[in-house]
Amino acid sequence: MPYDPSNPLKDRITDIGPKSYEEFLPPVIKNNFGKWAYHEILEPGVLVHVAESGDKVFTVRVGGARVMSISHIREMCAIADKHCDGYLRFTTRNNVEFMVDDQSKVEPLKQDLLSRKQPGGGFKFPVGGTGAGITNIVHTQGWLHCHTPATDASGVVKAVMDDLFDDFTSMRMPAQVRISLACCLNMCGAVHCSDIAILGYHRKPPMIDAEVIDKVCEIPLAIAACPTAAIKPAKIKKPDGTDAQAVAVNVDRCMFCGNCYTMCPAMPLADADGDGIVIMVGGKVSNRISAPKFSKVVVAFLPNNVPRWPETTDCIRNIVEVYAADAKKYERLGEWAERIGWEKFFEKTGLDFTHHLIDDFRDPAYYTWRQTSQFKFTA
Amino acid sequence: MKHKTPLLDQLESGPWPSFVSDIKREAESRAKNEKGVDFQIPADVCDDILGVLELTYVHKRTHWKHGGIVGVFGYGGGVIGRYCDQPEMFPGVAHFHTIRVNQPGGKYYSTEYLEKICDLWERRGSGITNMHGSTGDIILLGTHTPQLEEVFWELTHDIGQDLGGSGSNLRTTSDCLGKSRCEYACYDTQALCFDLTNEYQDYLHRPAFPYKFKFKFDGCPNCCVASIARSDMSFIGTWKDNIRIDQKAVAAYVAGELKPNAGAHSGRDWGAFDIQKEVIDLCPTNCMAWDGKQLEIFNPECTRCMHCINVMPRALRIGEDTGLSILVGAKAPILDGAQMGSLLVPFIKAEPPYTEIKELIEKLWDYWMEEGKNRERLGELIKRKGFQKLLEAMELKPLPQMVKEPRTNPYIFWKAEEVEGGFDRDIKEYRKYHQR
């Protein structure tokens, strides 16, 4: 019985919620739910979980591009039907996990996954993303589908992951390295607690679209949206010579967050030269050893050099290599930077420390200035 | 292909899966249409996605217009309107609305279910998805306005599946895989996530809040779904009693028979496992000791950071008196800067029907809905009004666990009823003894 547009409420079903997860659990998972004893990473991308019953589930983890076509998903389903009794799962970092209940099934599954290539030579299902390595970059929509981005998402991630591919498929890092991308300050990608964060950022204040602002905007909402009170009401002349209710932007107070644009489409701020990438590092969400930490800005701006963002990939590669060479086993990137001191972080990575990196935003700024004579000299 | 994409084509080389190659594959599949699908939006939609993205790479500015209100009847969330600002050049994506589908717990799927979603999205959408969006939903990326009700009808009637949240709603809840495949899970994240999602369907689909509200469920303090950093109310598994120790397995780690950290460091030669250096000395509370034979943990000092358990998962296990901690107010930067979740409830049991947890949720929502300003996240409200106000509203007793340290300023807001004799005094009486 299809939908009847002439009678939209007839037989309508609402608020049924998601499917129960219990329908989708592979039998070995269902049978041992809550009774897992331990796990091991057998090799990069391959895990075994052992239950109290002695049952084992072997997981092969593969990276995914997050943007996925249904043809790609159907191919995954065919693999899961062939090897995994028709079940699979996704991780929070956009990896896909294929699970089997016997070790003898692992190698054929792995070989099948690795044999599938894209026309350009890329792996459809690269195996890795476990342990002390670099897993998939979680990211947002970017230019592919969002209205506020200051950079692309999928393209930057493709460029960075191509460059870091060997560290997706190996585990040579001192601890796991979590890289995330958010294509604007709104941070749908929540990069504010990542070992390395790639953040799209605007650097020019919004323009005022005089022709339509009084028609498409709730002016008070746009004013209220500004975190620095940089927006005030103003009358402006429309192109046709008539007066219109609008706003004026105090450019000196604008920190380009784009929150006004979210409330008022007549205040766009995207710009080919103004927009680019901020690199933040040292965040984490785990409570392991030290408390969760926010990421810190270490590079205030890198340009959107399409299609492969070489400055961004080089910057990240450099940070990863210096960290890998210098940090102690189990030390997350932020824990390492705190141990050696941030002044040493800049010395060792060779990153330029500029005035942009000194916080000047309200109270949080004060807590980042140094209130001790204990510091280290750098060259 | 319909449009030339020289810039995007450069993203087809290299080992990582290329989304450009993948979208081209879908474009070809639609052009061939071997199954004879009765496409309800233009067959060349994927060509137009690549076309508009290529133009974006030239202009380095997005070509998606600001918002647009669309949705399905009776819901205020779950669908996000999106329109292209070059509809004549790219008619296939003139409308390109997103549909958020509430993913199942732990993101486990049967291929049967995924194939049904694919069939629906092939016929009525672009065939392009995000698996998954940042909040956790299955994202069906791009369809035209007349398809929205049709998609919703088929999702609910044929697949038994509901939409997720968007706007000033309860957002789609998400969880780590919990007890399904992890020995660290201190409570059943999937069961609690599923129960609360169903309990609060109305809040998920009809905007009643000042702004978005996120629940996330982490089974242990490792926080694999990052609840502590990005949910207004985060549920983090923990335990009250002692870490369980298998001394034989400890000895096996020390003897090199078992690989530390479940083998996570096997990509490099870090030398032989050194329990003193790698476990005892790294314990943040110094509550562990190793005398060469026995591992001892002084549990009352333990803050359950998970390090020792992560390093020796076969020797150490979480305790048996398990539950969860509730933290509130995490969010990403806009407007006031990023906020981490703050500890509100150190420990609570997590057993169905979760009555105590629901009482807390409803009190919290009452407070935020009453006091929160338009577009004010819970964390911002807590900062504006103070943590004490939150405790008052929640009817919770202040505990030292809620703070890292007591206040460093003595500017205490005493209330009249807290001071002997109250605030009301008589100036005339005062002046009897004090000249002007």
Interface residues (C-beta under 8 A of the other chain):
Chain A: M1 P2 Y3 P5 P8 L9 D11 R12 I13 T14 D15 I16 G17 P18 K19 S20 Y21 E23 F24 L25 P26 I29 F33 G34 W36 A37 Y38 H39 E40 I41 L42 E43 P44 H49 V57 T59 G63 G64 A65 R66 V67 M68 S69 I70 S71 H72 I73 R74 M76 C77 A78 A80 D81 G86 Y87 L88 R89 F90 T91 T92 N94 V96 Q118 P119 G120 G121 G122 F123 K124 F125 P126 T130 G131 A132 G133 V138 T140 Q141 W143 L144 H145 C146 H147 T148 P149 D152 S154 G155 K158 A159 M161 D162 F165 F168 S170 M171 R172 M173 Q176 A182 L185 N186 M187 C188 G189 A190 V191 H192 C193 L221 A224 A225 P227 C257 N259 Y261 P265 A270 D271 A272 D275 G283 V285 S286 N287 R288 I289 S290 P292 F294 N304 V306 P307 R308 K329 Y330 F361 R362 P364
Chain B: L7 L8 Q10 L11 E12 S13 G14 P15 W16 P17 S18 F19 V20 S21 D22 I23 R25 E26 S29 C46 I49 L53 T56 Y57 H59 K60 R61 T62 H63 W64 K65 H66 G67 F73 G74 Y75 R82 F96 T98 N102 Q103 P104 G105 G106 K107 Y108 Y109 S110 T111 E112 Y113 L114 E115 I117 C118 W121 E122 G127 I128 T129 N130 M131 H132 S134 G136 L141 G142 E149 E150 W153 E154 T156 H157 I159 G160 Q161 D162 S174 C176 L177 K179 S180 R181 C182 E183 A185 D188 Q190 F194 T197 N198 Q201 D202 H205 P221 N222 C223 C224 V225 A226 S227 I228 A229 R230 I236 K259 N261 A262 G263 A264 H265 S266 G267 R268 W270 E278 L282 P284 R304 C305 M306 H307 N310 V311 P313 R314 A332 P333 I334 L335 D336 G337 A338 M340 N374 R375
